[in-house]
Amino acid sequence: SGAITRTNLQGLAPGRYVIAVFQDLDGHGTLGTGAFGIPKEPFGFSNDARVRFGPPSFDTASITVGASGGAQRITLRSIMR
């Protein structure tokens, strides 16, 4: 509800992951899109990967989670707003 939201993901085995998030402004439970599938709502990816004509590659957005866990900061970006 504020400028910063925190969450904890439990039970992840060590490995490489990508986190994709969006802010559900319209409350529909899905990412709202416009023409050509361009997102209408703010979104972001782990590793703060940027979008260039589609979602970032796994290698660009992936993070490594070790046995002791990790932390990620993801900036939400808007294209249509």
PDB file as gemmi writes it, atoms N, CA and C in Angstrom:
CRYST1    1.000    1.000    1.000  90.00  90.00  90.00 P 1                      
ATOM      1  N   SER A   1       0.818  -1.213   0.000  1.00  0.00           N  
ATOM      2  CA  SER A   1       0.000   0.000   0.000  1.00  0.00           C  
ATOM      3  C   SER A   1       0.848   1.257   0.000  1.00  0.00           C  
ATOM      4  N   GLY A   2       2.134   1.129   0.285  1.00  0.00           N  
ATOM      5  CA  GLY A   2       2.999   2.305   0.305  1.00  0.00           C  
ATOM      6  C   GLY A   2       3.983   2.287  -0.844  1.00  0.00           C  
ATOM      7  N   ALA A   3       4.967   3.164  -0.747  1.00  0.00           N  
ATOM      8  CA  ALA A   3       5.981   3.252  -1.796  1.00  0.00           C  
ATOM      9  C   ALA A   3       6.871   2.018  -1.821  1.00  0.00           C  
ATOM     10  N   ILE A   4       6.994   1.353  -0.688  1.00  0.00           N  
ATOM     11  CA  ILE A   4       7.814   0.148  -0.600  1.00  0.00           C  
ATOM     12  C   ILE A   4       6.971  -0.983  -0.027  1.00  0.00           C  
ATOM     13  N   THR A   5       7.011  -2.120  -0.686  1.00  0.00           N  
ATOM     14  CA  THR A   5       6.326  -3.314  -0.206  1.00  0.00           C  
ATOM     15  C   THR A   5       7.357  -4.410  -0.039  1.00  0.00           C  
ATOM     16  N   ARG A   6       7.261  -5.141   1.058  1.00  0.00           N  
ATOM     17  CA  ARG A   6       8.182  -6.249   1.307  1.00  0.00           C  
ATOM     18  C   ARG A   6       7.401  -7.547   1.432  1.00  0.00           C  
ATOM     19  N   THR A   7       8.030  -8.609   0.988  1.00  0.00           N  
ATOM     20  CA  THR A   7       7.439  -9.932   1.131  1.00  0.00           C  
ATOM     21  C   THR A   7       8.559 -10.943   1.325  1.00  0.00           C  
ATOM     22  N   ASN A   8       8.229 -12.067   1.902  1.00  0.00           N  
ATOM     23  CA  ASN A   8       9.185 -13.157   2.085  1.00  0.00           C  
ATOM     24  C   ASN A   8       8.681 -14.379   1.348  1.00  0.00           C  
ATOM     25  N   LEU A   9       9.564 -14.981   0.569  1.00  0.00           N  
ATOM     26  CA  LEU A   9       9.245 -16.226  -0.123  1.00  0.00           C  
ATOM     27  C   LEU A   9       9.911 -17.342   0.657  1.00  0.00           C  
ATOM     28  N   GLN A  10       9.130 -18.271   1.146  1.00  0.00           N  
ATOM     29  CA  GLN A  10       9.629 -19.352   1.983  1.00  0.00           C  
ATOM     30  C   GLN A  10       9.779 -20.642   1.193  1.00  0.00           C  
ATOM     31  N   GLY A  11      10.725 -21.469   1.602  1.00  0.00           N  
ATOM     32  CA  GLY A  11      10.837 -22.823   1.076  1.00  0.00           C  
ATOM     33  C   GLY A  11      11.476 -22.953  -0.290  1.00  0.00           C  
ATOM     34  N   LEU A  12      12.175 -21.937  -0.759  1.00  0.00           N  
ATOM     35  CA  LEU A  12      12.845 -22.051  -2.055  1.00  0.00           C  
ATOM     36  C   LEU A  12      14.127 -22.858  -1.912  1.00  0.00           C  
ATOM     37  N   ALA A  13      14.297 -23.833  -2.756  1.00  0.00           N  
ATOM     38  CA  ALA A  13      15.551 -24.583  -2.781  1.00  0.00           C  
ATOM     39  C   ALA A  13      16.625 -23.696  -3.402  1.00  0.00           C  
ATOM     40  N   PRO A  14      17.876 -23.855  -2.998  1.00  0.00           N  
ATOM     41  CA  PRO A  14      18.940 -23.082  -3.634  1.00  0.00           C  
ATOM     42  C   PRO A  14      18.921 -23.295  -5.148  1.00  0.00           C  
ATOM     43  N   GLY A  15      19.160 -22.224  -5.890  1.00  0.00           N  
ATOM     44  CA  GLY A  15      19.158 -22.320  -7.351  1.00  0.00           C  
ATOM     45  C   GLY A  15      18.986 -20.966  -7.993  1.00  0.00           C  
ATOM     46  N   ARG A  16      18.725 -20.978  -9.300  1.00  0.00           N  
ATOM     47  CA  ARG A  16      18.497 -19.735 -10.053  1.00  0.00           C  
ATOM     48  C   ARG A  16      17.001 -19.548 -10.268  1.00  0.00           C  
ATOM     49  N   TYR A  17      16.553 -18.324 -10.065  1.00  0.00           N  
ATOM     50  CA  TYR A  17      15.135 -17.988 -10.193  1.00  0.00           C  
ATOM     51  C   TYR A  17      14.982 -16.638 -10.880  1.00  0.00           C  
ATOM     52  N   VAL A  18      13.785 -16.406 -11.424  1.00  0.00           N  
ATOM     53  CA  VAL A  18      13.374 -15.088 -11.886  1.00  0.00           C  
ATOM     54  C   VAL A  18      12.101 -14.733 -11.139  1.00  0.00           C  
ATOM     55  N   ILE A  19      12.043 -13.515 -10.655  1.00  0.00           N  
ATOM     56  CA  ILE A  19      10.834 -13.010  -9.987  1.00  0.00           C  
ATOM     57  C   ILE A  19      10.207 -11.969 -10.910  1.00  0.00           C  
ATOM     58  N   ALA A  20       8.933 -12.120 -11.201  1.00  0.00           N  
ATOM     59  CA  ALA A  20       8.181 -11.135 -11.973  1.00  0.00           C  
ATOM     60  C   ALA A  20       7.038 -10.643 -11.090  1.00  0.00           C  
ATOM     61  N   VAL A  21       6.872  -9.340 -11.003  1.00  0.00           N  
ATOM     62  CA  VAL A  21       5.819  -8.759 -10.175  1.00  0.00           C  
ATOM     63  C   VAL A  21       5.079  -7.678 -10.957  1.00  0.00           C  
ATOM     64  N   PHE A  22       3.841  -7.433 -10.567  1.00  0.00           N  
ATOM     65  CA  PHE A  22       3.106  -6.301 -11.131  1.00  0.00           C  
ATOM     66  C   PHE A  22       2.163  -5.754 -10.070  1.00  0.00           C  
ATOM     67  N   GLN A  23       1.774  -4.499 -10.247  1.00  0.00           N  
ATOM     68  CA  GLN A  23       0.823  -3.852  -9.344  1.00  0.00           C  
ATOM     69  C   GLN A  23      -0.550  -3.940  -9.991  1.00  0.00           C  
ATOM     70  N   ASP A  24      -1.441  -4.679  -9.354  1.00  0.00           N  
ATOM     71  CA  ASP A  24      -2.781  -4.931  -9.897  1.00  0.00           C  
ATOM     72  C   ASP A  24      -3.691  -3.741  -9.610  1.00  0.00           C  
ATOM     73  N   LEU A  25      -3.570  -2.704 -10.411  1.00  0.00           N  
ATOM     74  CA  LEU A  25      -4.326  -1.468 -10.170  1.00  0.00           C  
ATOM     75  C   LEU A  25      -5.824  -1.637 -10.361  1.00  0.00           C  
ATOM     76  N   ASP A  26      -6.239  -2.499 -11.288  1.00  0.00           N  
ATOM     77  CA  ASP A  26      -7.666  -2.665 -11.550  1.00  0.00           C  
ATOM     78  C   ASP A  26      -8.309  -3.790 -10.745  1.00  0.00           C  
ATOM     79  N   GLY A  27      -7.521  -4.551  -9.974  1.00  0.00           N  
ATOM     80  CA  GLY A  27      -8.063  -5.590  -9.105  1.00  0.00           C  
ATOM     81  C   GLY A  27      -8.541  -6.844  -9.814  1.00  0.00           C  
ATOM     82  N   HIS A  28      -8.156  -7.070 -11.057  1.00  0.00           N  
ATOM     83  CA  HIS A  28      -8.603  -8.247 -11.804  1.00  0.00           C  
ATOM     84  C   HIS A  28      -7.769  -9.496 -11.557  1.00  0.00           C  
ATOM     85  N   GLY A  29      -6.639  -9.345 -10.888  1.00  0.00           N  
ATOM     86  CA  GLY A  29      -5.811 -10.508 -10.593  1.00  0.00           C  
ATOM     87  C   GLY A  29      -4.862 -10.907 -11.703  1.00  0.00           C  
ATOM     88  N   THR A  30      -4.882 -10.166 -12.808  1.00  0.00           N  
ATOM     89  CA  THR A  30      -3.961 -10.423 -13.915  1.00  0.00           C  
ATOM     90  C   THR A  30      -3.352  -9.100 -14.358  1.00  0.00           C  
ATOM     91  N   LEU A  31      -2.242  -9.187 -15.068  1.00  0.00           N  
ATOM     92  CA  LEU A  31      -1.598  -7.993 -15.596  1.00  0.00           C  
ATOM     93  C   LEU A  31      -2.429  -7.451 -16.751  1.00  0.00           C  
ATOM     94  N   GLY A  32      -2.938  -6.235 -16.597  1.00  0.00           N  
ATOM     95  CA  GLY A  32      -3.721  -5.609 -17.657  1.00  0.00           C  
ATOM     96  C   GLY A  32      -2.824  -5.186 -18.807  1.00  0.00           C  
ATOM     97  N   THR A  33      -3.248  -5.509 -20.028  1.00  0.00           N  
ATOM     98  CA  THR A  33      -2.463  -5.152 -21.202  1.00  0.00           C  
ATOM     99  C   THR A  33      -3.310  -4.405 -22.205  1.00  0.00           C  
ATOM    100  N   GLY A  34      -2.632  -3.642 -23.036  1.00  0.00           N  
ATOM    101  CA  GLY A  34      -3.294  -2.898 -24.097  1.00  0.00           C  
ATOM    102  C   GLY A  34      -2.905  -3.467 -25.442  1.00  0.00           C  
ATOM    103  N   ALA A  35      -2.834  -2.582 -26.431  1.00  0.00           N  
ATOM    104  CA  ALA A  35      -2.484  -2.985 -27.791  1.00  0.00           C  
ATOM    105  C   ALA A  35      -1.142  -3.703 -27.818  1.00  0.00           C  
ATOM    106  N   PHE A  36      -1.082  -4.761 -28.579  1.00  0.00           N  
ATOM    107  CA  PHE A  36       0.135  -5.550 -28.765  1.00  0.00           C  
ATOM    108  C   PHE A  36       0.660  -6.167 -27.474  1.00  0.00           C  
ATOM    109  N   GLY A  37      -0.206  -6.300 -26.448  1.00  0.00           N  
ATOM    110  CA  GLY A  37       0.196  -6.915 -25.184  1.00  0.00           C  
ATOM    111  C   GLY A  37       1.048  -6.029 -24.300  1.00  0.00           C  
ATOM    112  N   ILE A  38       1.081  -4.740 -24.585  1.00  0.00           N  
ATOM    113  CA  ILE A  38       1.881  -3.814 -23.777  1.00  0.00           C  
ATOM    114  C   ILE A  38       1.204  -3.629 -22.424  1.00  0.00           C  
ATOM    115  N   PRO A  39       1.932  -3.849 -21.319  1.00  0.00           N  
ATOM    116  CA  PRO A  39       1.336  -3.748 -19.984  1.00  0.00           C  
ATOM    117  C   PRO A  39       0.772  -2.357 -19.694  1.00  0.00           C  
ATOM    118  N   LYS A  40      -0.422  -2.336 -19.100  1.00  0.00           N  
ATOM    119  CA  LYS A  40      -1.051  -1.085 -18.657  1.00  0.00           C  
ATOM    120  C   LYS A  40      -0.737  -0.795 -17.194  1.00  0.00           C  
ATOM    121  N   GLU A  41      -0.246  -1.793 -16.476  1.00  0.00           N  
ATOM    122  CA  GLU A  41       0.009  -1.651 -15.042  1.00  0.00           C  
ATOM    123  C   GLU A  41       1.514  -1.743 -14.774  1.00  0.00           C  
ATOM    124  N   PRO A  42       1.966  -1.125 -13.680  1.00  0.00           N  
ATOM    125  CA  PRO A  42       3.398  -1.179 -13.347  1.00  0.00           C  
ATOM    126  C   PRO A  42       3.862  -2.619 -13.122  1.00  0.00           C  
ATOM    127  N   PHE A  43       5.081  -2.921 -13.579  1.00  0.00           N  
ATOM    128  CA  PHE A  43       5.633  -4.269 -13.480  1.00  0.00           C  
ATOM    129  C   PHE A  43       7.141  -4.186 -13.266  1.00  0.00           C  
ATOM    130  N   GLY A  44       7.724  -5.307 -12.858  1.00  0.00           N  
ATOM    131  CA  GLY A  44       9.172  -5.359 -12.690  1.00  0.00           C  
ATOM    132  C   GLY A  44       9.655  -6.791 -12.622  1.00  0.00           C  
ATOM    133  N   PHE A  45      10.973  -6.951 -12.770  1.00  0.00           N  
ATOM    134  CA  PHE A  45      11.608  -8.261 -12.758  1.00  0.00           C  
ATOM    135  C   PHE A  45      12.797  -8.249 -11.808  1.00  0.00           C  
ATOM    136  N   SER A  46      13.143  -9.423 -11.313  1.00  0.00           N  
ATOM    137  CA  SER A  46      14.328  -9.552 -10.473  1.00  0.00           C  
ATOM    138  C   SER A  46      15.556  -9.070 -11.239  1.00  0.00           C  
ATOM    139  N   ASN A  47      16.582  -8.776 -10.481  1.00  0.00           N  
ATOM    140  CA  ASN A  47      17.835  -8.241 -11.020  1.00  0.00           C  
ATOM    141  C   ASN A  47      17.585  -6.870 -11.632  1.00  0.00           C  
ATOM    142  N   ASP A  48      16.418  -6.299 -11.345  1.00  0.00           N  
ATOM    143  CA  ASP A  48      15.954  -5.014 -11.891  1.00  0.00           C  
ATOM    144  C   ASP A  48      16.121  -4.960 -13.406  1.00  0.00           C  
ATOM    145  N   ALA A  49      15.895  -6.111 -14.048  1.00  0.00           N  
ATOM    146  CA  ALA A  49      16.051  -6.242 -15.495  1.00  0.00           C  
ATOM    147  C   ALA A  49      15.041  -5.360 -16.218  1.00  0.00           C  
ATOM    148  N   ARG A  50      15.497  -4.696 -17.229  1.00  0.00           N  
ATOM    149  CA  ARG A  50      14.633  -3.819 -18.027  1.00  0.00           C  
ATOM    150  C   ARG A  50      14.020  -4.577 -19.200  1.00  0.00           C  
ATOM    151  N   VAL A  51      12.911  -4.052 -19.675  1.00  0.00           N  
ATOM    152  CA  VAL A  51      12.178  -4.636 -20.787  1.00  0.00           C  
ATOM    153  C   VAL A  51      12.608  -3.940 -22.082  1.00  0.00           C  
ATOM    154  N   ARG A  52      12.869  -4.743 -23.106  1.00  0.00           N  
ATOM    155  CA  ARG A  52      13.182  -4.216 -24.433  1.00  0.00           C  
ATOM    156  C   ARG A  52      12.420  -5.068 -25.458  1.00  0.00           C  
ATOM    157  N   PHE A  53      11.286  -4.559 -25.926  1.00  0.00           N  
ATOM    158  CA  PHE A  53      10.463  -5.267 -26.908  1.00  0.00           C  
ATOM    159  C   PHE A  53      10.075  -6.660 -26.431  1.00  0.00           C  
ATOM    160  N   GLY A  54       9.744  -6.789 -25.170  1.00  0.00           N  
ATOM    161  CA  GLY A  54       9.342  -8.062 -24.586  1.00  0.00           C  
ATOM    162  C   GLY A  54      10.038  -8.253 -23.254  1.00  0.00           C  
ATOM    163  N   PRO A  55       9.676  -9.302 -22.549  1.00  0.00           N  
ATOM    164  CA  PRO A  55      10.268  -9.528 -21.228  1.00  0.00           C  
ATOM    165  C   PRO A  55      11.764  -9.829 -21.349  1.00  0.00           C  
ATOM    166  N   PRO A  56      12.514  -9.585 -20.280  1.00  0.00           N  
ATOM    167  CA  PRO A  56      13.945  -9.875 -20.312  1.00  0.00           C  
ATOM    168  C   PRO A  56      14.204 -11.371 -20.380  1.00  0.00           C  
ATOM    169  N   SER A  57      15.370 -11.742 -20.825  1.00  0.00           N  
ATOM    170  CA  SER A  57      15.736 -13.155 -20.884  1.00  0.00           C  
ATOM    171  C   SER A  57      15.928 -13.698 -19.473  1.00  0.00           C  
ATOM    172  N   PHE A  58      15.887 -15.012 -19.359  1.00  0.00           N  
ATOM    173  CA  PHE A  58      16.116 -15.649 -18.063  1.00  0.00           C  
ATOM    174  C   PHE A  58      17.487 -15.247 -17.517  1.00  0.00           C  
ATOM    175  N   ASP A  59      18.506 -15.274 -18.367  1.00  0.00           N  
ATOM    176  CA  ASP A  59      19.859 -14.937 -17.909  1.00  0.00           C  
ATOM    177  C   ASP A  59      19.953 -13.500 -17.412  1.00  0.00           C  
ATOM    178  N   THR A  60      19.232 -12.578 -18.044  1.00  0.00           N  
ATOM    179  CA  THR A  60      19.266 -11.175 -17.635  1.00  0.00           C  
ATOM    180  C   THR A  60      18.552 -10.946 -16.313  1.00  0.00           C  
ATOM    181  N   ALA A  61      17.433 -11.633 -16.097  1.00  0.00           N  
ATOM    182  CA  ALA A  61      16.608 -11.394 -14.909  1.00  0.00           C  
ATOM    183  C   ALA A  61      16.864 -12.368 -13.767  1.00  0.00           C  
ATOM    184  N   SER A  62      17.644 -13.409 -14.009  1.00  0.00           N  
ATOM    185  CA  SER A  62      17.786 -14.447 -12.980  1.00  0.00           C  
ATOM    186  C   SER A  62      18.662 -13.994 -11.815  1.00  0.00           C  
ATOM    187  N   ILE A  63      18.339 -14.544 -10.672  1.00  0.00           N  
ATOM    188  CA  ILE A  63      19.108 -14.332  -9.445  1.00  0.00           C  
ATOM    189  C   ILE A  63      19.455 -15.709  -8.877  1.00  0.00           C  
ATOM    190  N   THR A  64      20.497 -15.757  -8.105  1.00  0.00           N  
ATOM    191  CA  THR A  64      20.888 -17.000  -7.461  1.00  0.00           C  
ATOM    192  C   THR A  64      20.498 -16.941  -5.995  1.00  0.00           C  
ATOM    193  N   VAL A  65      19.743 -17.925  -5.555  1.00  0.00           N  
ATOM    194  CA  VAL A  65      19.340 -18.036  -4.157  1.00  0.00           C  
ATOM    195  C   VAL A  65      20.198 -19.132  -3.537  1.00  0.00           C  
ATOM    196  N   GLY A  66      20.939 -18.774  -2.504  1.00  0.00           N  
ATOM    197  CA  GLY A  66      21.779 -19.740  -1.809  1.00  0.00           C  
ATOM    198  C   GLY A  66      21.041 -20.371  -0.644  1.00  0.00           C  
ATOM    199  N   ALA A  67      21.722 -21.214   0.095  1.00  0.00           N  
ATOM    200  CA  ALA A  67      21.125 -21.900   1.240  1.00  0.00           C  
ATOM    201  C   ALA A  67      20.663 -20.926   2.315  1.00  0.00           C  
ATOM    202  N   SER A  68      21.328 -19.785   2.417  1.00  0.00           N  
ATOM    203  CA  SER A  68      20.947 -18.799   3.440  1.00  0.00           C  
ATOM    204  C   SER A  68      19.954 -17.766   2.911  1.00  0.00           C  
ATOM    205  N   GLY A  69      19.474 -17.942   1.673  1.00  0.00           N  
ATOM    206  CA  GLY A  69      18.473 -17.029   1.123  1.00  0.00           C  
ATOM    207  C   GLY A  69      19.119 -15.875   0.389  1.00  0.00           C  
ATOM    208  N   GLY A  70      18.415 -14.777   0.302  1.00  0.00           N  
ATOM    209  CA  GLY A  70      18.904 -13.599  -0.400  1.00  0.00           C  
ATOM    210  C   GLY A  70      17.874 -12.497  -0.334  1.00  0.00           C  
ATOM    211  N   ALA A  71      18.190 -11.385  -0.925  1.00  0.00           N  
ATOM    212  CA  ALA A  71      17.286 -10.228  -0.964  1.00  0.00           C  
ATOM    213  C   ALA A  71      17.304  -9.655  -2.368  1.00  0.00           C  
ATOM    214  N   GLN A  72      16.201  -9.074  -2.775  1.00  0.00           N  
ATOM    215  CA  GLN A  72      16.066  -8.482  -4.095  1.00  0.00           C  
ATOM    216  C   GLN A  72      15.305  -7.185  -3.987  1.00  0.00           C  
ATOM    217  N   ARG A  73      15.726  -6.183  -4.730  1.00  0.00           N  
ATOM    218  CA  ARG A  73      14.995  -4.927  -4.848  1.00  0.00           C  
ATOM    219  C   ARG A  73      14.522  -4.840  -6.297  1.00  0.00           C  
ATOM    220  N   ILE A  74      13.214  -4.685  -6.478  1.00  0.00           N  
ATOM    221  CA  ILE A  74      12.630  -4.636  -7.814  1.00  0.00           C  
ATOM    222  C   ILE A  74      11.905  -3.305  -7.976  1.00  0.00           C  
ATOM    223  N   THR A  75      12.256  -2.583  -9.020  1.00  0.00           N  
ATOM    224  CA  THR A  75      11.616  -1.308  -9.325  1.00  0.00           C  
ATOM    225  C   THR A  75      10.455  -1.560 -10.275  1.00  0.00           C  
ATOM    226  N   LEU A  76       9.266  -1.086  -9.908  1.00  0.00           N  
ATOM    227  CA  LEU A  76       8.111  -1.191 -10.800  1.00  0.00           C  
ATOM    228  C   LEU A  76       8.189  -0.078 -11.834  1.00  0.00           C  
ATOM    229  N   ARG A  77       7.977  -0.438 -13.097  1.00  0.00           N  
ATOM    230  CA  ARG A  77       8.033   0.530 -14.188  1.00  0.00           C  
ATOM    231  C   ARG A  77       6.705   0.507 -14.943  1.00  0.00           C  
ATOM    232  N   SER A  78       6.366   1.648 -15.510  1.00  0.00           N  
ATOM    233  CA  SER A  78       5.127   1.769 -16.290  1.00  0.00           C  
ATOM    234  C   SER A  78       5.463   2.166 -17.723  1.00  0.00           C  
ATOM    235  N   ILE A  79       4.759   1.584 -18.657  1.00  0.00           N  
ATOM    236  CA  ILE A  79       4.910   1.951 -20.051  1.00  0.00           C  
ATOM    237  C   ILE A  79       3.721   2.791 -20.503  1.00  0.00           C  
ATOM    238  N   MET A  80       2.520   2.382 -20.112  1.00  0.00           N  
ATOM    239  CA  MET A  80       1.287   3.000 -20.608  1.00  0.00           C  
ATOM    240  C   MET A  80       0.776   4.142 -19.727  1.00  0.00           C  
ATOM    241  N   ARG A  81       1.350   4.385 -18.591  1.00  0.00           N  
ATOM    242  CA  ARG A  81       0.827   5.419 -17.685  1.00  0.00           C  
ATOM    243  C   ARG A  81       1.692   6.629 -17.698  1.00  0.00           C  
TER     244      ARG A  81                                                      
END                                                                             
